[in-house]
Amino acid sequence: MTTGFVFDIRRYSIHDGPGIRTTVFFKGCPLHCDWCHNPESLSFKPELIVRSNRCILCEACLEACPQGAITRRGEVILTDRERCRQSGNCVRVCDAEARQLVGREMSVGQVLAEVERDRSFYDQSGGGVTFSGGEPLAQPAFLLEILAACRSRGFHITVDTSGFANWPAIDRIRPYVDLFLYDLKLMDEAGHRRTTGVSNRKILANLSRLSQAGQKILVRMPIIPGVNDDEVNLRKAGAFLAALPVRPPVELLAYHQTALAKYAGLGLAYRLEKVRPPDSDRMEGIAGILREYELQVIV
């Protein structure tokens, strides 16, 4: 049975598709968006996250670390990320749960066992299972096997994707997917490459092909002030979406800073720390621009 890497399975999710859902978050992503709100999803390997506000300075982690990567300086416990080998020893001895290894290898059967627990909620609410990330299509064999198993059980299936994948991988999963949540970040290729690390050519082409194939799609646009909220980008996005064979509805997602603590806990720098979330008037203004292209827009 195929295995893959997962960093979270969130039950009773209501924002990742219709009804009450279980969302399975795959670990690993080919994009590295400056505003990513799940930085623990980027790497394909398990990662240590440290929640300093929970630390009680017991020093058990210092003794447990085989690499000597953990030291104490005054009232602070420091972790040398270069020396750390993610052994998990410090996690096991931390009674305060200030340390956690994020990400684990799971079989298809293990994921299904988690998903099956909420079947009654799906039946009552018209919900189902959502596969998110990270990027689920970065683990295509694992994803395909899970989708086939979920389809055989009659679950409604949603895939949340950046669209950055080879078309054959998308085409193989397409028959099993009831709804694609498809990210559209930036229309300018140079800007997209600068802020996400990859070109958007494949993303736009795959969105066109999915629309041509008649797939049900909800386009989700994160609105990042100073990055993609300018009128030029919005009008290019509106024109592109309006020209698709089937115009998809568009959901606008306002930028937020709730992931700042995660970046600190992973020892990562956050490039958009000074960017402030857009207010409701700004979001409605953006929606108004896109509605000029006869698009259904949800804020």
Secondary structure as UniProt FT lines:
FT   STRAND          3..13
FT   STRAND          21..26
FT   TURN            34..35
FT   HELIX           39..41
FT   STRAND          47..50
FT   HELIX           52..54
FT   HELIX           60..64
FT   TURN            66..67
FT   STRAND          70..73
FT   TURN            74..75
FT   STRAND          76..79
FT   TURN            81..83
FT   HELIX           89..93
FT   TURN            95..96
FT   STRAND          99..102
FT   STRAND          104..107
FT   HELIX           108..116
FT   TURN            117..118
FT   HELIX           119..125
FT   STRAND          128..132
FT   HELIX           136..138
FT   HELIX           140..152
FT   TURN            153..154
FT   STRAND          156..161
FT   HELIX           167..173
FT   HELIX           174..176
FT   STRAND          179..183
FT   HELIX           189..196
FT   HELIX           201..212
FT   TURN            213..214
FT   STRAND          217..223
FT   TURN            225..228
FT   HELIX           231..242
FT   STRAND          250..254
FT   TURN            258..259
FT   HELIX           260..266
FT   TURN            271..274
FT   HELIX           280..291
FT   TURN            292..294
FT   STRAND          297..298
//
